[in-house]
Amino acid sequence: MVDWPQISCAPGLSLTFLEGEALEEFCGRVLQAVFREQGRSLRLSLRFCGDEEMSELHERFFQDPTTTDVISFSLLEETAPDIPHQDGSELAEGELIVCLPFAERQAKDCGNDLKDEVALYLIHGCLHLLGFDDQDEEALEEMVHEEKKCLERLGFSVRKR
């Protein structure tokens, strides 16, 4: 049986922001906060990468050669129903790619703790996979509200996005 989430990290990335906490433990805590708030689970693959890898992915899949914070990919077909999970919640499948150098710059620019910033990216990506959108003002407001609830559950906060 495969343990979820599956986590990979590009070579050379600094994880000192975790302050001794294992990456798997940190990601697990963040994901569980989303699952509890949303009443749904995600079976995920997580990838932490640098700017170059993120830029390549962003261009390949979104025709934008710039780097970005997080990209989420649903691994279910658009018309596929959510799969029931053992605990009765719905299970989605997806992949999140998080750019750590982007998070470092954003945290510094906004006065946020890097750990909080990375948690925000994980939450944001999960919410996209759970059907949230940020393409218009009303949808973005709802998504930010859900992000804040998850961050508060974890004892994290971000000053600006």
Summary of the structure (lengths in Angstrom):
residues: 161
radius of gyration: 15.1
end to end distance: 37.4
largest distance: 42.0
contacts: 466
relative contact order: 0.17
helix: 47%
strand: 19%
